């Protein structure tokens, strides 16, 4: 049982202090071997993950702690069936690297891309901080790999498309009560996920999965969404992903795995992406229905909204109305605001998210380009339009596609987004000091604290780790399994109160 029992994560019960919903991000980074286009991206991605020197590891530590797949079930479907085998596929059997970092993150190779899965947090700002820490981890790992032996020089990008028809993921995860009907959750959440791209789209040159039509659109991921619901993440991608793999107490929680989002460089875009979705989930768990806002053709609506940077395109609702993406967001915001009210009974950040949500919708409706100092797609479009005007370039010109990719280059000196930040042309929500600290320090208010501190303090004595457990080797050489199924246990406060918890000889917890 979690500290909230069956209550909504964002609401207090019986006078308890409100706690935030457990959330996390996963980013698969684009990778290029300079001058070696035929070099396997599985090889280069593995080299990146292996090369990283985690500065939080203590003396004598190794990177031998493996990711434990024993409790994972990626093919179990929330609709009531399981396509999986008796045990989960373990890539380490084939030499693909998986690591656990001292900040509580998972750093590994997924579908031929290096991936950083951020540690669990319970606030949108923390989600931004540890997501940005992943950019530093990935950049430094790429740099260390490039400097190793005969390894290729690498460039790494935080984006979603390769320009050749492939898309790779920028996923979000949200802890959701299991007693909420999944069909009702699908119909109420889908209107938000398909329309929130107006502020969290990363922008893309080209229309269609292969960019076969010249133009610019709001979202990188939109053209790869093909169904309303689906289990797959690499084909037949759904607005709602049905994977039922909670990484928490199964009878109490499910993990909502969101695959429709873009990989954002903008801090405000990430903040709103996860913050608004948390509040919409709070509303759904409180019984508020948004199903009447689901467009007649939800998949077409994803594409229509993305393909119109003027934000004036409309989609049809079942009641006959035609509404824009901003219009959908305004109706969702109004219902969520009525629930949150003055914020009582909700996390302290709830009212700030509402204010930012309302402010950005107002700004986008007045003039989308007024958000070029805050959001990715207007910032990118402003850069592209500058080149188009200066050199009379059509949307099909290769230079524009190059600029699109360079915006997402995570090199602090080379990436166009980072150069905008350095010039003061993009607003930030975090500081360099916060992000740097998050490279080695786990979040204090979730079980990620325990996972990260086990790595930092016990080093080589950590045999394996997963999201919901850690396996340590005690002084007798025995494996001790530490249960972290409750994501609100293993926090810094918990570990400080019970210091034996973080020793190899301390009692296992359940």
Long-range contacts (C-beta under 8 A, 24 or more apart in sequence): 1-249, 1-252, 1-486, 2-249, 2-252, 2-253, 2-486, 2-487, 2-488, 3-488, 4-488, 6-177, 6-179, 6-252, 8-177, 8-282, 8-285, 8-286, 9-122, 9-175, 9-177, 9-282, 10-278, 10-279, 10-281, 10-282, 10-346, 10-347, 10-350, 11-282, 11-286, 11-345, 11-346, 12-345, 12-346, 18-345, 18-346, 18-347, 18-348, 19-122, 19-347, 19-445, 19-488, 20-121, 20-122, 20-123, 20-278, 20-347, 20-349, 20-445, 21-122, 21-174, 21-175, 21-278, 21-281, 21-282, 22-120, 22-121, 22-122, 22-174, 22-175, 22-248, 22-446, 22-487, 22-488, 23-120, 23-121, 23-122, 23-124, 23-127, 23-172, 23-173, 23-174, 23-175, 23-274, 23-278, 24-117, 24-118, 24-119, 24-120, 24-121, 24-127, 24-172, 24-173, 25-117, 25-118, 25-127, 25-130, 25-131, 25-134, 25-170, 25-171, 25-172, 25-173, 25-270, 25-274, 26-115, 26-116, 26-117, 26-118, 26-169, 26-170, 26-171, 26-172, 26-173, 27-115, 27-116, 27-117, 27-118, 27-131, 27-134, 27-158, 27-169, 27-170, 27-171, 27-263, 28-110, 28-111, 28-113, 28-114, 28-115, 28-168, 28-169, 28-170, 29-113, 29-114, 29-115, 29-116, 29-138, 29-156, 29-157, 29-158, 29-410, 30-113, 30-156, 30-157, 30-158, 30-159, 30-162, 30-168, 30-405, 30-408, 31-113, 31-114, 31-142, 31-154, 31-155, 31-156, 31-157, 32-154, 32-155, 32-156, 32-157, 33-152, 33-153, 33-154, 34-152, 34-153, 34-154, 34-155, 35-152, 35-153, 36-152, 39-152, 40-112, 41-112, 41-113, 42-96, 42-109, 42-112, 44-145, 44-151, 44-152, 44-154, 45-109, 45-112, 45-113, 45-114, 46-95, 46-96, 46-97, 46-109, 47-145, 47-148, 47-151, 48-114, 48-138, 48-141, 48-142, 48-145, 48-154, 48-156, 49-97, 49-98, 49-99, 49-107, 49-108, 49-109, 49-114, 49-141, 50-97, 50-145, 51-141, 51-144, 51-145, 51-148, 51-151, 52-99, 52-107, 52-137, 52-140, 52-141, 52-144, 53-140, 53-144, 54-99, 54-101, 54-102, 54-440, 54-455, 55-439, 55-440, 56-101, 56-102, 56-103, 56-439, 56-440, 56-441, 56-452, 56-455, 56-456, 57-102, 57-455, 57-456, 57-459, 58-456, 58-457, 58-459, 59-459, 60-459, 60-460, 61-455, 61-456, 61-459, 61-460, 62-459, 62-460, 63-99, 64-460, 65-99, 65-100, 65-455, 65-460, 65-462, 65-463, 65-464, 65-465, 66-92, 66-98, 66-463, 66-464, 66-465, 67-92, 67-98, 67-99, 67-100, 67-106, 67-108, 67-464, 67-465, 67-466, 68-464, 68-465, 68-466, 68-469, 68-471, 69-466, 70-466, 71-247, 71-466, 71-467, 71-468, 71-469, 72-245, 72-247, 72-466, 73-244, 73-245, 74-243, 74-245, 75-231, 75-243, 76-243, 76-244, 76-245, 77-231, 77-242, 77-243, 77-244, 78-182, 78-242, 78-243, 78-244, 78-254, 79-182, 79-229, 79-242, 83-231, 100-451, 100-455, 100-462, 100-465, 101-137, 101-452, 101-455, 102-440, 102-441, 102-442, 102-452, 102-453, 102-455, 102-456, 103-130, 103-133, 103-438, 103-439, 103-440, 103-441, 103-442, 103-448, 103-452, 104-442, 104-443, 104-448, 104-449, 104-451, 104-452, 105-130, 105-133, 105-134, 105-137, 105-448, 106-467, 107-137, 107-141, 111-168, 111-169, 111-234, 113-168, 114-138, 114-141, 114-142, 114-156, 119-442, 119-443, 119-446, 119-448, 119-451, 119-452, 120-443, 120-446, 120-447, 120-448, 120-467, 120-487, 121-443, 121-445, 121-446, 121-448, 122-347, 122-443, 122-445, 122-446, 123-347, 123-349, 123-445, 124-270, 124-271, 124-272, 124-274, 124-275, 124-278, 124-349, 124-353, 125-271, 125-349, 125-429, 125-430, 126-443, 126-445, 127-270, 127-271, 127-274, 128-267, 128-270, 128-271, 128-429, 128-430, 129-430, 129-434, 129-435, 129-438, 130-438, 130-443, 131-270, 132-267, 132-430, 132-435, 132-438, 133-435, 133-436, 133-438, 133-439, 135-410, 136-435, 136-436, 136-439, 137-439, 138-410, 139-410, 139-411, 139-412, 155-409, 155-411, 156-409, 156-410, 156-411, 157-405, 157-408, 157-409, 157-410, 158-263, 158-264, 158-265, 158-408, 158-410, 159-202, 159-220, 159-263, 159-405, 159-407, 159-408, 160-202, 160-220, 160-221, 160-262, 160-263, 161-204, 161-211, 161-220, 163-206, 163-211, 163-401, 163-405, 164-210, 165-209, 165-210, 167-209, 167-220, 167-221, 167-224, 167-237, 169-233, 169-259, 170-221, 170-261, 170-262, 170-263, 170-264, 171-233, 171-257, 171-258, 171-259, 171-261, 172-257, 172-258, 172-261, 172-273, 172-274, 172-277, 173-255, 173-256, 173-257, 173-258, 174-255, 174-256, 174-258, 174-274, 174-277, 174-278, 174-281, 175-248, 175-253, 175-255, 175-256, 175-487, 176-253, 176-254, 176-255, 176-256, 176-281, 176-285, 177-252, 177-253, 177-254, 177-285, 178-246, 178-250, 178-251, 178-252, 178-253, 178-254, 180-284, 180-285, 182-242, 182-254, 184-284, 184-289, 184-291, 185-240, 185-256, 185-284, 186-228, 186-229, 186-240, 187-290, 187-291, 187-294, 188-280, 188-284, 188-288, 188-289, 188-290, 188-291, 189-240, 189-256, 189-277, 189-280, 189-281, 189-284, 189-290, 190-228, 190-239, 190-240, 190-294, 190-298, 191-290, 191-291, 191-293, 191-294, 191-295, 191-328, 191-332, 192-276, 192-277, 192-280, 192-290, 192-328, 192-329, 192-332, 193-239, 193-240, 193-258, 193-260, 193-261, 193-277, 194-239, 194-260, 194-295, 194-298, 194-301, 194-302, 194-305, 194-328, 195-301, 195-305, 195-325, 195-326, 195-328, 195-329, 195-332, 196-272, 196-273, 196-276, 196-277, 196-329, 197-222, 197-262, 197-302, 197-305, 197-306, 197-325, 198-305, 198-311, 198-325, 198-326, 198-329, 198-361, 198-364, 199-268, 199-269, 199-272, 199-273, 199-329, 199-360, 199-361, 199-364, 199-371, 199-375, 200-261, 200-262, 200-264, 200-269, 200-270, 200-272, 200-273, 200-375, 200-376, 201-262, 201-269, 201-306, 201-376, 201-377, 202-262, 202-263, 202-264, 202-265, 202-269, 202-376, 202-377, 202-380, 202-408, 203-376, 203-377, 203-378, 203-379, 203-380, 203-381, 203-404, 203-407, 204-404, 205-384, 205-395, 205-400, 205-401, 205-403, 205-404, 206-395, 206-401, 207-307, 211-401, 214-394, 214-395, 214-396, 215-307, 215-395, 216-309, 216-381, 216-384, 216-395, 217-306, 217-307, 217-308, 217-309, 218-305, 218-306, 218-307, 218-308, 218-309, 218-377, 219-262, 219-302, 219-306, 219-377, 220-262, 220-263, 221-259, 221-260, 221-261, 221-262, 222-302, 222-303, 222-305, 222-306, 222-307, 223-303, 223-306, 225-260, 225-299, 225-302, 225-303, 226-299, 227-299, 228-298, 228-299, 233-257, 233-259, 239-298, 239-299, 239-302, 247-466, 247-467, 247-468, 247-487, 248-468, 248-485, 248-486, 248-487, 249-485, 249-486, 256-281, 260-302, 262-376, 263-408, 264-376, 265-376, 265-407, 265-408, 265-415, 265-417, 265-418, 266-374, 266-375, 266-376, 266-379, 266-417, 266-426, 267-427, 267-428, 267-429, 267-430, 268-356, 268-360, 268-374, 268-375, 268-427, 268-429, 269-374, 269-375, 269-376, 271-353, 271-356, 271-429, 272-353, 272-356, 272-357, 272-360, 275-349, 275-353, 275-356, 275-357, 276-336, 276-353, 276-357, 278-353, 279-336, 279-340, 279-350, 279-353, 279-354, 280-332, 280-336, 282-336, 282-339, 282-340, 282-346, 282-350, 283-335, 283-336, 283-339, 286-339, 288-335, 288-336, 288-339, 290-332, 290-335, 292-317, 292-318, 292-319, 293-317, 293-328, 293-331, 293-332, 294-318, 309-368, 309-377, 309-381, 310-368, 311-364, 311-365, 311-368, 326-361, 326-364, 326-365, 329-357, 329-361, 330-361, 333-357, 333-358, 333-361, 373-425, 373-426, 373-427, 374-426, 374-427, 376-407, 376-417, 379-407, 379-417, 379-420, 379-425, 379-426, 380-404, 380-407, 383-407, 383-416, 444-491, 444-492, 444-493, 445-491, 445-492, 446-487, 446-488, 446-490, 446-491, 447-484, 447-486, 447-487, 447-488, 447-489, 447-490, 447-491, 448-490, 449-490, 449-491, 449-492, 449-494, 449-495, 450-482, 450-484, 450-489, 450-490, 450-491, 450-494, 450-495, 450-501, 450-502, 451-484, 451-490, 453-495, 453-502, 454-482, 454-502, 457-502, 458-502, 458-503, 458-504, 461-504, 472-504, 473-504, 474-504, 474-505, 475-504, 475-505, 480-504, 480-508, 481-508, 482-508, 482-509, 483-508, 483-509, 483-510
